[in-house]
Amino acid sequence: MNNNWTPSSWQAFPAVQQPQWPDNGALDTALKQIATFPPLVFAGEARSLQTALGQVASGNAFLLQAGDCAESFEEFSAVNIREKLRVILQMAVMLTYSMGVPVVKVGRIAGQFAKPRSNNTETINGVELPVFRGHMVNDPSAHAEARIPNPDRLVQAYHQAASTLNLVRAFTKGGFADLNRVHAWNQEFVAQSAEGKRYEDVASEIERALAFMRACGIDTETNTALHQVDVYTSHEALILGYEEALTRQDSLTGGWYDCSAHMLWIGERTRQLDGAHVEFLRGVGNPIGCKIGKTTDVDYVLSLCETLNPARIPGRLTLISRMGANDVEEALRPLLRAVRDAGHPVVWACDPMHGNTYSAPNGRKTRHLEDIVKEITGFVKAHRAENTWPGGIHIELTGENVTECLGGSEGLGNDDLDTRYETVCDPRLNGRQSIDLAFRVAELIRSNN
């Protein structure tokens, strides 16, 4: 995997979607500073995630990868982190209980600060501006000075990621994730919804099961599996200078790990086989993902598997399809067949968000929950047809009661979009829609077992 590879070897390859930093000296100073900081995650944690994803690849677990489209410097608070984590835990409990397999929980969190963009500029109120590329790079304010890439934001991103990770670890290991408190996870706005009532029913069943275990003499109070969970972090490895600065050599194995997150992924815009992003990620020991769209052909996917996981390590590579509700079943089947027949032990996950984005009449980008469910349905059907495992979902969500995606039990429509449209980039599911989706995904998987 590491043949002729170094943490900086990507610099000899074409690197797309990189900001045009105005001051290379300031950029170099920021990156050198980050390189002296402690790692955000540890190699052993990344290996643990890879082991868990190996179980997904073999059909014995399910991946839930979820979180913000793009994390914000402005909306950073303990409450926002807690509520986002709460929704992920709620979804995981529903999926685990309904499907009967472990759920590997990976957040789009503590590093998802940069976004690839289709164009270098955008027009706001008749003024053409450099495009907003995420808080790690520039500011979303609609004036030219704010849009200048600022390397100091890379340092700020590191510190916010560190603070977020600290809180996530405290919540997941300090009692917040305790199954004995499963009812306490229910947010007020979810509890008042149809999804909330279904959640309460499952929570009550879980509590009865725990009471039964205690009655049988099983000590549920000291069993750490009932009180703590592992929630791993991930983000798109987009700004390669930042990723290189946080790459460390593991003292136990001698391997290199990108210690900015447990899992990194390559987006569809940056997955060139001869490009810098593939070159960088082929050499780190983390589990990695790659987005693939409906036009991706068999030869490319097989070459990608050979490049990113030549040793065929289970859990090393996750292929994340983003094909659109109307195309996924037909487009995905030949890829599933080819990868299966070639013996590549990949995790297959479905991103049902990005292929179903459109503009509402008021110009807002949005997605409809029914389109999201339809794509997951096609994803599952394709796997059943090819006798492969629909290993997971990759979702953009928030714990806030936003009105960015349409549909769900609230019946959100176009007229509701301006009520609480708060995303800094793409529309996210709110808590009610997320819980609804978890139930429907569990039913899809269970009905096809």
C-alpha distance (Angstrom), angle and dihedral (degrees) to the residues before:
residue distance angle dihedral
M1 . . .
N2 3.80 . .
N3 3.81 98.3 .
N4 3.83 108.1 143.9
W5 3.80 89.2 -11.1
T6 3.79 129.6 133.8
P7 3.81 130.0 164.6
S8 3.80 88.2 -100.4
S9 3.82 100.0 41.1
W10 3.82 89.9 98.8
Q11 3.80 88.0 72.5
A12 3.82 89.9 76.3
F13 3.81 91.3 59.1
P14 3.82 131.5 74.3
A15 3.81 107.9 -86.3
V16 3.80 115.1 -160.0
Q17 3.82 128.0 -169.2
Q18 3.82 92.8 30.1
P19 3.82 118.3 143.0
Q20 3.79 119.3 -110.0
W21 3.79 96.4 -119.0
P22 3.83 108.8 -156.8
D23 3.82 95.5 -151.5
N24 3.80 116.7 41.9
G25 3.78 90.7 -175.3
A26 3.81 91.9 58.1
L27 3.81 89.6 45.9
D28 3.80 91.7 52.0
T29 3.81 90.9 49.0
A30 3.82 92.3 51.2
L31 3.81 93.7 47.7
K32 3.80 92.9 47.3
Q33 3.80 88.8 51.5
I34 3.81 92.1 51.1
A35 3.81 89.8 48.1
T36 3.83 88.8 62.1
F37 3.82 93.8 51.4
P38 3.82 122.2 97.9
P39 3.80 117.0 -94.5
L40 3.80 115.0 -91.2
V41 3.82 92.7 -141.3
F42 3.79 133.6 14.5
A43 3.78 131.7 -117.2
G44 3.80 92.2 -121.2
E45 3.80 90.2 57.3
A46 3.79 90.8 51.5
R47 3.80 89.7 50.8
S48 3.80 90.4 50.7
L49 3.80 89.8 53.5
Q50 3.80 90.5 49.0
T51 3.81 89.8 53.0
A52 3.81 90.4 50.7
L53 3.81 90.9 47.8
G54 3.79 87.9 50.8
Q55 3.79 86.4 63.6
V56 3.79 88.8 52.0
A57 3.81 90.7 50.7
S58 3.81 89.8 54.1
G59 3.81 92.6 50.3
N60 3.80 96.3 -107.7
A61 3.82 99.8 108.9
F62 3.81 140.8 25.1
L63 3.82 130.1 -126.3
L64 3.79 121.4 -133.6
Q65 3.80 108.9 -173.1
A66 3.79 110.1 176.2
G67 3.77 145.2 147.9
D68 3.77 144.5 93.5
C69 3.77 124.2 -10.8
A70 3.80 87.2 -135.7
E71 3.78 125.1 -5.2
S72 3.78 116.1 -126.5
F73 3.78 131.4 -138.3
E74 3.80 88.4 -152.5
E75 3.83 97.9 52.5
F76 3.80 95.1 46.0
S77 3.81 111.7 134.1
A78 3.78 140.9 130.1
V79 3.79 90.3 -112.8
N80 3.81 93.5 54.9
I81 3.81 91.6 48.6
R82 3.80 92.1 47.1
E83 3.80 94.5 49.2
K84 3.81 93.0 47.1
L85 3.80 89.9 49.6
R86 3.80 90.7 47.1
V87 3.80 92.3 57.1
I88 3.82 91.3 48.2
L89 3.83 90.3 50.8
Q90 3.80 91.4 47.2
M91 3.79 91.6 51.2
A92 3.80 91.2 46.9
V93 3.81 92.5 51.4
M94 3.79 91.5 50.1
L95 3.80 92.2 48.3
T96 3.81 94.1 45.3
Y97 3.80 94.6 47.0
S98 3.79 95.1 44.3
M99 3.83 98.9 39.7
G100 3.79 99.6 36.4
V101 3.83 95.5 -135.7
P102 3.81 131.8 102.6
V103 3.80 115.5 -92.4
V104 3.80 117.7 -139.2
K105 3.81 106.3 -144.4
V106 3.80 117.3 -148.7
G107 3.80 120.6 169.8
R108 3.78 127.8 -149.5
I109 3.77 83.6 -136.0
A110 3.83 144.8 114.6
G111 3.79 95.1 32.9
Q112 3.81 111.6 26.4
F113 3.80 92.9 117.0
A114 3.81 102.5 123.8
K115 3.80 131.6 64.6
P116 3.81 132.6 -164.0
R117 3.80 112.7 -127.2
S118 3.78 133.6 -154.7
N119 3.82 93.7 -138.6
N120 3.80 135.2 31.5
T121 3.81 92.4 -134.9
E122 3.80 139.0 33.8
T123 3.78 132.2 -164.3
I124 3.82 118.8 -125.3
N125 3.81 120.1 -179.8
G126 3.79 89.4 -15.8
V127 3.81 94.3 -52.0
E128 3.80 120.5 114.8
L129 3.82 111.7 -136.4
P130 3.79 136.3 173.6
V131 3.79 106.5 -89.8
F132 3.82 120.6 -99.1
R133 3.82 107.4 -108.0
G134 3.79 100.1 -176.3
H135 3.78 133.4 -73.7
M136 3.80 91.8 -76.5
V137 3.81 88.0 67.0
N138 3.82 112.8 26.0
D139 3.79 144.9 -18.7
P140 3.83 124.9 -85.8
S141 3.82 93.0 -137.4
A142 3.80 110.7 123.4
H143 3.79 100.6 -115.5
A144 3.78 131.4 92.4
E145 3.81 98.9 -115.2
A146 3.81 92.3 54.5
R147 3.80 91.0 54.4
I148 3.82 95.0 57.8
P149 3.85 108.1 111.2
N150 3.81 109.0 -110.2
P151 3.85 119.6 -161.0
D152 3.81 91.1 -156.1
R153 3.80 85.8 72.3
L154 3.81 89.2 66.7
V155 3.80 89.1 61.2
Q156 3.80 91.0 46.3
A157 3.80 89.8 50.6
Y158 3.81 90.2 54.9
H159 3.80 92.6 51.8
Q160 3.80 93.6 46.5
A161 3.81 90.7 48.4
A162 3.81 89.8 50.9
S163 3.80 92.2 50.5
T164 3.80 91.5 46.6
L165 3.80 92.2 50.1
N166 3.78 91.0 49.0
L167 3.79 90.7 55.2
V168 3.82 94.7 43.3
R169 3.80 90.5 52.6
A170 3.81 91.0 47.9
F171 3.80 92.3 50.7
T172 3.80 96.6 44.6
K173 3.81 95.7 45.0
G174 3.80 101.1 29.9
G175 3.80 104.1 64.9
F176 3.80 104.2 -81.4
A177 3.82 90.7 104.8
D178 3.81 94.1 47.5
L179 3.82 110.6 136.8
N180 3.81 88.5 -146.2
R181 3.81 85.7 68.3
V182 3.78 95.9 47.2
H183 3.83 92.3 127.9
A184 3.80 90.6 54.5
W185 3.80 89.9 62.7
N186 3.77 91.6 68.7
Q187 3.78 111.7 105.4
E188 3.78 117.3 -141.8
F189 3.78 94.1 -115.5
V190 3.81 90.7 50.1
A191 3.79 93.4 45.5
Q192 3.80 90.0 57.6
S193 3.82 93.0 53.4
A194 3.80 134.7 80.6
E195 3.81 88.7 -109.7
G196 3.78 89.1 52.1
K197 3.79 91.7 55.1
R198 3.80 90.5 51.6
Y199 3.79 88.9 47.9
E200 3.82 90.7 51.1
D201 3.80 90.2 52.5
V202 3.79 91.8 53.8
A203 3.81 91.4 43.3
S204 3.80 89.6 54.3
E205 3.81 90.6 50.4
I206 3.80 90.5 50.7
E207 3.80 90.8 50.6
R208 3.82 90.8 50.2
A209 3.81 89.2 50.4
L210 3.81 90.7 51.3
A211 3.81 90.4 48.3
F212 3.82 89.2 50.9
M213 3.80 90.7 51.5
R214 3.80 90.8 50.8
A215 3.81 90.6 48.5
C216 3.81 88.1 54.1
G217 3.79 90.3 55.5
I218 3.78 98.3 -100.6
D219 3.80 111.6 142.3
T220 3.79 103.4 -130.9
E221 3.79 92.8 172.9
T222 3.81 96.8 67.8
N223 3.82 99.2 35.6
T224 3.80 103.1 107.8
A225 3.82 92.1 -159.4
L226 3.81 88.0 68.7
H227 3.81 95.2 47.1
Q228 3.80 106.2 36.8
V229 3.80 135.8 43.7
D230 3.78 136.8 -171.0
V231 3.79 114.6 -120.5
Y232 3.78 111.9 -179.8
T233 3.80 126.8 -159.5
S234 3.79 130.5 -125.4
H235 3.77 141.7 168.2
E236 3.77 140.2 167.3
A237 3.81 108.1 -82.1
L238 3.77 93.1 -133.2
I239 3.82 109.3 137.1
L240 3.78 98.6 58.9
G241 3.81 97.5 -169.3
Y242 3.82 89.4 59.7
E243 3.81 91.9 47.6
E244 3.80 92.4 49.2
A245 3.81 91.3 49.7
L246 3.81 89.8 57.2
T247 3.80 96.1 45.2
R248 3.79 112.7 113.6
Q249 3.81 136.1 -179.1
D250 3.79 111.5 -116.7
S251 3.79 111.6 -122.0
L252 3.82 92.2 -148.2
T253 3.79 102.0 49.0
G254 3.79 104.5 15.1
G255 3.81 89.2 -126.7
W256 3.79 123.9 132.4
Y257 3.82 120.3 -113.5
D258 3.78 131.3 -174.0
C259 3.79 97.9 -128.9
S260 3.81 95.2 -167.7
A261 3.84 89.9 90.3
H262 3.78 141.7 -7.7
M263 3.81 92.6 -113.8
L264 3.81 130.0 24.0
W265 3.76 128.6 -168.9
I266 3.79 137.7 -160.1
G267 3.80 117.4 -133.1
E268 3.77 125.5 -133.0
R269 3.82 90.8 -106.0
T270 3.82 93.5 54.9
R271 3.81 105.4 38.5
Q272 3.81 98.3 103.1
L273 3.81 108.8 148.4
D274 3.81 89.7 -137.7
G275 3.80 93.3 40.7
A276 3.78 134.2 107.1
H277 3.81 97.3 -110.2
V278 3.81 94.8 56.6
E279 3.81 90.0 42.9
F280 3.81 91.8 53.1
L281 3.79 98.0 45.2
R282 3.79 96.0 43.7
G283 3.80 88.4 69.6
V284 3.81 103.5 47.0
G285 3.79 121.0 87.7
N286 3.81 96.4 -134.3
P287 3.77 121.3 110.3
I288 3.79 105.4 -99.2
G289 3.78 137.7 -162.0
C290 3.77 135.6 -154.5
K291 3.80 129.1 -159.9
I292 3.81 116.4 -133.1
G293 3.80 126.9 -170.8
K294 3.78 136.2 -153.5
T295 3.82 94.6 -87.4
T296 3.82 94.1 54.3
D297 3.80 110.4 120.4
V298 3.78 131.2 -144.1
D299 3.81 96.8 -110.4
Y300 3.79 91.8 53.5
V301 3.82 93.9 49.7
L302 3.80 92.2 49.0
S303 3.81 90.6 48.7
L304 3.80 89.6 48.8
C305 3.81 91.1 52.5
E306 3.81 91.2 49.5
T307 3.80 92.1 48.0
L308 3.79 98.8 45.3
N309 3.80 99.8 32.9
P310 3.82 110.0 19.7
A311 3.82 91.3 152.5
R312 3.82 89.6 56.8
I313 3.80 93.8 -130.1
P314 3.84 110.8 179.5
G315 3.80 110.5 -117.2
R316 3.80 94.9 16.3
L317 3.82 95.1 104.7
T318 3.80 129.9 39.5
L319 3.80 118.2 -172.1
I320 3.80 110.1 -153.6
S321 3.79 113.6 -161.0
R322 3.82 118.8 -150.7
M323 3.78 104.5 175.0
G324 3.80 109.9 135.9
A325 3.77 130.2 -101.9
N326 3.80 95.1 -88.5
D327 3.80 98.0 46.5
V328 3.78 109.1 34.4
E329 3.80 100.9 89.9
E330 3.80 96.2 50.2
A331 3.81 96.3 37.0
L332 3.80 96.1 45.6
R333 3.80 101.5 48.5
P334 3.82 98.5 73.4
L335 3.80 90.3 48.1
L336 3.80 92.2 50.7
R337 3.78 90.7 48.6
A338 3.80 94.8 48.5
V339 3.80 95.7 46.2
R340 3.81 91.4 46.2
D341 3.80 93.6 48.7
A342 3.82 91.3 47.5
G343 3.81 90.2 55.3
H344 3.80 98.2 -120.1
P345 3.86 109.4 155.8
V346 3.81 97.3 -145.1
V347 3.78 130.8 158.2
W348 3.81 110.8 -123.0
A349 3.80 114.3 -149.7
C350 3.80 131.1 174.5
D351 3.79 123.6 -131.6
P352 3.82 99.9 -166.6
M353 3.80 94.3 173.1
H354 3.80 109.8 68.5
G355 3.79 98.3 48.3
N356 3.80 91.5 53.6
T357 3.80 102.4 50.8
Y358 3.79 118.6 124.2
S359 3.80 140.0 157.7
A360 3.81 118.8 -96.4
P361 3.82 119.6 -140.7
N362 3.81 89.9 -93.0
G363 3.81 90.6 55.6
R364 3.80 96.2 -106.5
K365 3.80 116.7 137.9
T366 3.78 108.7 -120.8
R367 3.80 145.8 160.5
H368 3.79 131.0 -147.6
L369 3.79 119.9 -129.4
E370 3.81 91.0 -136.7
D371 3.81 91.0 57.4
I372 3.80 89.2 49.8
V373 3.82 91.1 51.5
K374 3.81 90.4 44.9
E375 3.79 92.2 55.9
I376 3.81 91.9 48.7
T377 3.81 88.5 48.7
G378 3.82 90.6 53.7
F379 3.80 89.8 45.9
V380 3.80 91.1 54.3
K381 3.82 92.7 45.2
A382 3.80 91.2 52.2
H383 3.79 91.0 52.6
R384 3.78 93.4 47.3
A385 3.80 90.1 51.1
E386 3.82 91.4 52.1
N387 3.82 95.9 38.6
T388 3.81 93.0 -118.9
W389 3.80 131.2 129.2
P390 3.84 120.8 -98.3
G391 3.75 90.5 -139.7
G392 3.78 105.9 -172.6
I393 3.78 154.5 -38.7
H394 3.81 131.6 -102.6
I395 3.81 110.2 -152.0
E396 3.80 137.9 177.9
L397 3.81 109.8 -141.2
T398 3.77 145.0 144.1
G399 3.78 135.6 -152.5
E400 3.80 89.8 -130.2
N401 3.80 121.7 97.6
V402 3.80 92.9 -114.4
T403 3.81 127.5 161.7
E404 3.80 101.7 -140.3
C405 3.81 102.8 115.0
L406 3.80 123.1 50.7
G407 3.80 129.6 -126.9
G408 3.78 130.4 25.7
S409 3.78 127.0 120.8
E410 3.80 90.3 -52.4
G411 3.79 88.7 61.1
L412 3.80 92.6 -134.5
G413 3.80 110.6 -164.5
N414 3.78 138.0 -178.3
D415 3.81 91.6 -80.6
D416 3.82 90.3 59.4
L417 3.80 97.2 55.4
D418 3.80 95.8 90.1
T419 3.82 93.1 50.8
R420 3.82 95.3 83.3
Y421 3.79 109.6 -9.1
E422 3.80 100.3 155.0
T423 3.81 108.9 147.8
V424 3.80 118.4 124.0
C425 3.79 90.7 -144.2
D426 3.84 127.4 -8.2
P427 3.84 128.9 19.8
R428 3.81 117.6 -93.9
L429 3.78 134.6 -156.1
N430 3.79 114.4 -109.1
G431 3.81 124.6 -134.3
R432 3.80 96.8 -87.3
Q433 3.78 93.5 47.2
S434 3.81 90.8 47.4
I435 3.80 94.0 53.1
D436 3.81 90.1 46.0
L437 3.81 89.3 51.9
A438 3.82 92.3 50.1
F439 3.81 91.2 55.2
R440 3.77 92.6 47.3
V441 3.81 93.5 47.6
A442 3.80 90.8 50.1
E443 3.79 90.2 50.8
L444 3.81 91.3 49.5
I445 3.80 93.5 51.3
R446 3.79 94.7 41.1
S447 3.80 94.5 48.1
N448 3.79 90.4 54.9
N449 3.80 98.0 47.1
